[in-house]
Amino acid sequence: MKTAPIEESILECLKKGEDLVLATIVSQAGSTPRTAGTKMIIRRDGTIVGTIGGGPVEAETIQAAGRVFTQGEPQTLDFDLSNQGLTQNMDLICGGKTSVSLEMIRPDQETVQAYQRQARRIKAARTSLYLFGAGHVARQTAMLAGMLDFRVTVLDDREDFANPDRFPDAEEIRVLESFDTALQGLPIMAESFLLILTRGHSHDRTVLAQALKTEAGYIGMIGSRNKRNTIYSSLREEGVSQTDLNRVFCPVGLEIQAESPTEIGVSIVAQLIQQRAALKEG
């Protein structure tokens, strides 16, 4: 199941006529559970969407939201999570300080329209992840990546593998005539992520040769070091430079001793998160 961005959840509630309290971490210094900009929704019944870190900080924020609902006025909560600031509450010691603002959001037409525009902008800015191959690892990777707000496109030449029943979290599925033209027509940009998980070395090599001609910000390929070396050697013979090959993450994923398709999917998506953050910082 996909996890919707907080703005989409706000919009969904507003369309139902709910008023909400939006809690936002507005400043953060030192070690704290979440960073500045993190948001959480509190409904009138005390249920929440999102998290600002859990624990007593979140509990106190939810309690304060009740006052905002009653009074209709914004509030700011300051938390000192250091030893000095929390001599009576050892559960909160993280070492830093954080401030949380709370504001009322009402379901009027102007607010709904504003969040509709914001949701469209966020959707357009999501990182596109293209999965070449629709096997077991791709299936797990697509599910996890969809939960973490990647826009997933699955591409394979087998319709019985590349279909909505197997990939309900994918936003687009393309059945290819051949991997020889796997990237044809795709809007690959510097922010795009390409992940090569086909069923065979020859298909992986074919897709990789095409991927290296793009400006994709991330290219990953599944396989052992021996497979990688064989494919790289073949591509170098065709004039591909080592500089280009150095762009590729292979073997793909973080090294966590993963074995099952789900574990491999976790290692891959962890690396995707890492690289997405690195691109945003860079």
C-alpha positions in Angstrom: 0.0 0.0 0.0 1.3 3.4 -0.9 1.9 6.0 1.8 0.4 9.3 0.6 2.4 12.5 1.1 1.0 14.5 4.1 -0.4 17.1 1.8 -2.5 14.5 0.0 -3.8 13.3 3.3 -4.7 16.8 4.3 -6.5 17.4 1.0 -8.5 14.1 1.4 -9.6 15.1 4.9 -10.6 18.7 3.8 -12.7 17.3 1.0 -14.6 15.3 3.6 -15.3 18.6 5.4 -13.0 17.8 8.3 -11.1 20.6 10.1 -7.5 19.6 11.2 -4.6 20.7 13.2 -1.3 20.7 11.4 1.8 20.2 13.5 5.1 21.2 11.9 8.6 21.0 13.3 9.7 24.6 12.6 13.2 24.4 14.2 15.6 21.7 15.3 19.1 21.7 16.8 21.2 18.8 17.9 19.9 15.3 18.1 16.1 15.1 17.7 13.8 12.3 16.5 12.8 14.2 13.3 14.1 17.2 11.3 12.7 20.7 10.7 9.8 20.6 8.1 8.4 17.3 9.3 4.6 17.5 9.5 1.8 15.6 11.2 -2.0 15.9 11.1 -4.2 15.7 14.2 -7.9 15.1 13.8 -10.6 16.1 16.3 -10.8 12.5 17.6 -7.1 12.5 18.4 -6.0 10.2 15.6 -3.0 11.3 13.5 -1.5 11.0 10.1 2.2 11.1 9.9 4.6 11.5 12.8 6.9 14.1 14.3 9.0 11.4 16.1 6.7 9.6 18.5 7.2 9.5 22.3 6.2 12.2 24.8 6.9 15.0 22.3 4.3 13.7 20.0 1.9 12.9 22.9 2.2 16.5 24.2 1.6 17.9 20.7 -1.5 15.8 20.3 -2.8 17.1 23.6 -2.0 20.7 22.7 -4.0 20.2 19.4 -7.1 19.8 21.5 -6.6 23.4 22.7 -6.1 24.6 19.2 -9.4 23.0 18.1 -11.1 24.7 21.0 -9.5 28.1 20.8 -8.8 28.3 17.0 -5.5 30.0 17.7 -2.1 28.7 16.6 0.5 27.6 19.2 4.2 26.9 19.3 5.6 24.2 21.6 9.3 24.3 22.6 11.0 21.1 23.7 14.5 20.8 25.3 15.6 17.2 24.8 18.9 17.6 26.6 20.0 16.3 30.0 19.7 19.9 31.4 16.2 20.4 30.0 14.7 17.1 31.0 15.9 16.3 34.5 12.5 14.8 35.3 11.7 13.0 32.1 14.4 10.5 31.0 12.2 9.3 28.2 12.8 12.4 26.2 16.6 12.7 26.3 18.0 13.0 22.7 20.4 15.8 23.2 18.8 18.5 21.1 16.0 21.1 21.0 13.0 21.3 18.8 10.0 23.6 18.3 6.6 22.5 17.0 4.0 24.9 15.6 0.3 24.0 15.6 -2.2 25.6 13.3 -5.9 25.1 12.4 -6.8 24.1 8.9 -10.4 24.6 8.0 -12.1 23.0 5.0 -13.1 26.2 3.1 -12.9 26.4 -0.7 -9.8 28.6 -0.8 -7.8 26.2 1.4 -9.0 23.1 -0.5 -7.9 24.7 -3.8 -4.5 25.7 -2.3 -3.8 22.1 -1.2 -4.9 20.8 -4.6 -2.3 23.0 -6.2 0.3 21.9 -3.7 -0.5 18.2 -4.2 -0.1 18.6 -7.9 3.3 20.2 -7.5 4.5 17.5 -5.1 3.3 14.7 -7.4 5.2 16.3 -10.3 8.4 16.6 -8.2 8.4 12.9 -7.1 11.4 10.9 -8.1 10.7 8.6 -11.0 11.9 5.0 -10.6 12.0 2.8 -13.7 12.2 -0.9 -13.0 13.4 -2.9 -16.0 12.3 -6.5 -15.3 9.2 -7.7 -13.5 10.4 -10.7 -11.5 10.3 -11.4 -7.8 12.9 -8.8 -6.7 11.3 -6.2 -8.9 7.9 -6.9 -7.3 9.1 -6.4 -3.8 11.2 -3.4 -4.8 8.2 -1.7 -6.4 6.0 -2.3 -3.4 8.6 -0.8 -1.0 9.5 2.1 -3.3 5.8 3.0 -3.8 5.4 3.2 0.0 8.3 5.6 0.1 6.9 8.0 -2.5 8.8 7.0 -5.6 6.8 7.1 -8.8 7.3 3.6 -10.1 7.2 2.5 -13.7 7.7 -1.3 -14.4 8.9 -2.4 -17.8 9.2 -6.0 -19.1 8.6 -7.9 -22.3 6.3 -10.5 -20.5 2.7 -9.4 -20.1 2.0 -12.2 -17.6 4.7 -10.6 -15.4 4.2 -6.9 -16.1 0.6 -6.4 -15.1 -1.4 -4.5 -12.4 -2.2 -7.7 -10.5 1.5 -8.3 -9.7 2.4 -4.6 -9.4 -0.6 -2.8 -7.8 1.8 -0.1 -6.4 3.2 0.9 -9.8 1.8 4.0 -11.4 2.7 2.8 -14.9 3.4 -0.6 -16.5 4.8 -1.0 -19.9 4.9 -4.3 -21.8 7.9 -4.0 -24.2 8.3 -5.6 -27.6 11.9 -6.0 -26.8 14.5 -4.8 -24.2 16.4 -3.5 -27.3 14.2 -0.4 -27.1 13.5 -0.5 -23.4 14.2 3.3 -22.8 12.6 4.5 -26.0 10.1 7.3 -25.3 10.9 7.5 -21.6 11.4 11.0 -20.1 14.8 10.2 -18.5 16.2 13.3 -16.7 19.0 13.9 -14.1 16.5 13.2 -11.3 15.4 9.9 -12.8 16.4 6.5 -11.2 16.9 3.4 -13.4 17.0 0.0 -11.9 18.0 -3.0 -14.0 16.5 -6.3 -12.7 15.8 -8.4 -15.8 15.7 -12.1 -16.0 19.1 -12.6 -17.8 22.6 -11.2 -18.2 22.0 -10.4 -21.9 19.0 -8.3 -21.2 20.7 -6.5 -18.3 23.6 -5.7 -20.6 21.2 -4.4 -23.3 19.4 -2.1 -20.9 22.6 -0.9 -19.2 24.1 0.1 -22.6 21.0 2.3 -23.2 20.9 3.6 -19.6 24.5 4.9 -19.8 23.5 7.1 -22.7 21.1 9.0 -20.4 21.6 11.6 -17.7 19.9 9.5 -15.1 20.9 10.4 -11.6 21.0 6.8 -10.5 21.6 3.6 -12.4 21.6 0.3 -10.5 22.0 -3.3 -11.8 21.4 -6.5 -9.9 24.0 -9.3 -10.1 27.2 -10.7 -8.8 30.6 -9.1 -9.2 31.5 -11.7 -11.8 28.4 -10.9 -13.8 29.2 -7.2 -13.5 32.8 -7.7 -14.6 31.7 -9.7 -17.6 29.2 -7.1 -18.7 31.5 -4.2 -18.1 34.3 -5.9 -20.1 31.9 -6.4 -23.0 30.8 -2.8 -23.0 34.3 -1.4 -22.8 35.1 -3.4 -25.9 32.4 -1.4 -27.6 33.8 1.9 -26.5 32.0 2.6 -23.2 34.4 4.4 -20.9 35.2 3.4 -17.3 34.0 6.8 -16.2 30.6 5.9 -17.5 30.6 2.5 -15.9 31.6 4.0 -12.6 28.1 5.6 -12.5 26.5 2.2 -12.0 25.7 0.7 -8.6 26.4 -2.9 -9.1 25.9 -5.2 -7.2 22.9 -3.0 -6.4 21.7 -2.3 -2.9 23.3 -1.8 0.5 25.3 -4.7 1.9 23.0 -6.2 4.6 23.5 -9.9 3.7 20.1 -10.0 2.0 19.0 -13.4 0.6 15.2 -13.5 -0.1 13.5 -11.2 -2.7 12.0 -9.2 0.1 15.4 -8.7 1.8 17.0 -7.8 -1.5 14.2 -5.3 -2.1 14.9 -3.7 1.3 18.6 -3.4 0.5 17.9 -1.8 -2.9 15.3 0.6 -1.6 17.5 1.7 1.2 20.1 2.6 -1.4 17.5 4.5 -3.4 16.6 6.5 -0.3 20.2 7.2 0.3 20.9 8.4 -3.2 17.7 10.4 -3.4 18.8 12.3 -0.4 22.3 12.8 -1.8 20.9 14.2 -5.0 18.7 16.7 -3.1 21.6 17.8 -1.0 23.9 18.2 -4.0 
